[in-house]
Amino acid sequence: MRKLVRFKHDERGQALVEFVLILPFLFIILAALIYFGRLVYSSIALNMASYDACRAAVESLRRDDGQAQGLTAGRETLNGFSMSAASARLTVTPQGKWERGAWVRCRTAYTLKVNDIPMVQLFHPGGAVPLQATRWSRIQTWRSWWER
């Protein structure tokens, strides 16, 4: 009579194999979280910088101080978000003349460096994402106490 040979199933390496199979997906998820988190944070910072620049510009106390005051406020907001204000492009431009009731456009542009995040170079070959935020506001007719 034949003897049936039973092989003992060894499961000692099963957890290690499963971990090695799942590890690349965990790295991809982690890189995506870091990338999108940095992107959202930078977008919020640019929106706030544009908003603060417009508010400071349209509420200036003297006619000649509006643009400089707006640029300073926008740069300070970017510094508050720990972003380099020197590498951002911030503009405060009126539509027409700088008069009460005129519209002012504040635009903040920034190039976000993402080359330190793994696998992002596949989607952004240069390792940089251009971001921009624009805000419009009207020069206050009752808050600007300009001398005539």
C-alpha positions as CSV (number, residue, x, y, z in Angstrom):
1,M,0.0,0.0,0.0
2,R,1.1,3.4,-0.8
3,K,1.9,5.9,1.9
4,L,0.3,9.2,1.5
5,V,2.8,11.9,2.1
6,R,1.5,15.1,3.7
7,F,3.5,18.2,3.1
8,K,3.5,20.6,6.0
9,H,2.5,24.1,4.8
10,D,4.9,26.6,6.0
11,E,3.4,30.1,6.5
12,R,6.4,31.8,8.0
13,G,7.1,34.2,5.0
14,Q,3.5,35.0,4.1
15,A,3.3,38.3,6.0
16,L,6.6,39.4,4.6
17,V,5.5,38.7,1.0
18,E,2.2,40.5,1.5
19,F,4.0,43.5,3.0
20,V,6.4,43.7,0.1
21,L,3.5,43.5,-2.4
22,I,1.6,46.4,-0.6
23,L,4.6,48.6,0.1
24,P,4.8,50.4,-3.3
25,F,1.1,51.3,-3.1
26,L,1.6,52.8,0.4
27,F,4.5,54.9,-0.9
28,I,2.3,56.1,-3.8
29,I,-0.5,57.1,-1.5
30,L,2.0,58.9,0.9
31,A,3.5,60.8,-2.0
32,A,0.1,61.8,-3.3
33,L,-0.9,63.1,0.1
34,I,2.2,65.1,0.5
35,Y,1.8,66.5,-3.0
36,F,-1.8,67.5,-2.8
37,G,-1.4,68.8,0.8
38,R,1.4,71.1,-0.4
39,L,-0.6,72.2,-3.4
40,V,-3.7,73.1,-1.3
41,Y,-1.6,74.9,1.3
42,S,0.1,77.0,-1.3
43,S,-3.1,77.8,-3.1
44,I,-4.6,79.0,0.2
45,A,-1.6,81.1,0.9
46,L,-1.7,82.7,-2.6
47,N,-5.4,83.5,-2.2
48,M,-4.8,85.1,1.2
49,A,-1.9,87.1,-0.2
50,S,-4.0,88.5,-3.1
51,Y,-6.9,89.3,-0.7
52,D,-4.7,91.0,1.8
53,A,-2.9,93.0,-0.9
54,C,-6.2,94.2,-2.3
55,R,-7.6,95.1,1.1
56,A,-4.5,97.1,2.0
57,A,-4.4,98.8,-1.4
58,V,-8.0,100.0,-1.5
59,E,-8.1,101.2,2.1
60,S,-4.9,103.3,1.9
61,L,-5.1,106.6,3.7
62,R,-3.2,108.5,0.9
63,R,-3.6,108.2,-2.8
64,D,0.0,107.5,-3.5
65,D,0.4,104.8,-0.9
66,G,-2.1,102.3,-2.3
67,Q,0.1,100.1,-4.5
68,A,3.1,100.1,-2.2
69,Q,0.8,99.3,0.8
70,G,-0.8,96.4,-1.1
71,L,2.5,94.9,-2.2
72,T,3.8,95.1,1.3
73,A,0.7,93.4,2.8
74,G,0.8,90.6,0.2
75,R,4.5,89.9,0.8
76,E,3.9,89.9,4.6
77,T,1.1,87.4,4.2
78,L,3.3,85.1,2.1
79,N,6.0,85.4,4.8
80,G,3.4,84.5,7.4
81,F,2.7,81.3,5.5
82,S,6.4,80.5,5.4
83,M,6.6,81.0,1.6
84,S,9.4,83.0,0.0
85,A,7.9,86.4,-0.9
86,A,11.0,87.1,-3.0
87,S,10.2,84.3,-5.4
88,A,6.6,85.2,-5.8
89,R,5.3,87.7,-8.4
90,L,2.8,90.1,-6.8
91,T,1.1,92.9,-8.7
92,V,-1.3,95.5,-7.7
93,T,-2.8,97.3,-10.7
94,P,-5.7,99.7,-11.0
95,Q,-8.1,99.6,-13.9
96,G,-7.6,103.0,-15.3
97,K,-6.5,105.8,-12.8
98,W,-6.0,105.3,-9.1
99,E,-9.2,107.1,-8.1
100,R,-12.0,106.4,-5.6
101,G,-14.4,103.8,-7.0
102,A,-11.8,102.3,-9.4
103,W,-11.3,98.6,-9.5
104,V,-7.9,97.2,-8.5
105,R,-6.6,93.8,-9.5
106,C,-4.2,92.0,-7.2
107,R,-2.4,89.0,-8.7
108,T,0.0,86.6,-7.0
109,A,1.9,84.0,-8.9
110,Y,4.2,81.5,-7.4
111,T,6.2,78.5,-8.7
112,L,5.8,75.6,-6.3
113,K,8.8,73.3,-6.2
114,V,7.8,69.6,-5.9
115,N,10.9,67.9,-7.1
116,D,11.6,66.6,-3.6
117,I,8.5,64.4,-3.5
118,P,9.1,60.9,-4.9
119,M,7.5,60.0,-8.3
120,V,6.2,63.5,-8.9
121,Q,8.8,64.0,-11.7
122,L,6.7,61.6,-13.8
123,F,3.9,64.1,-13.9
124,H,5.8,67.4,-13.6
125,P,9.2,66.9,-15.5
126,G,10.6,70.2,-14.3
127,G,9.7,69.5,-10.7
128,A,7.6,72.8,-10.5
129,V,4.0,73.7,-10.5
130,P,2.9,77.2,-11.5
131,L,0.2,78.6,-9.3
132,Q,-1.7,81.9,-9.5
133,A,-4.4,83.7,-7.6
134,T,-6.3,86.9,-8.6
135,R,-8.5,89.1,-6.5
136,W,-10.5,92.2,-7.6
137,S,-11.6,94.9,-5.2
138,R,-12.9,98.4,-5.5
139,I,-11.2,101.5,-4.0
140,Q,-13.4,102.5,-1.1
141,T,-15.2,105.8,-1.6
142,W,-15.9,106.3,2.1
143,R,-12.8,104.7,3.8
144,S,-10.1,106.5,1.8
145,W,-9.6,109.8,3.5
146,W,-7.6,111.3,0.7
147,E,-6.8,115.0,0.6
148,R,-8.2,116.6,-2.4
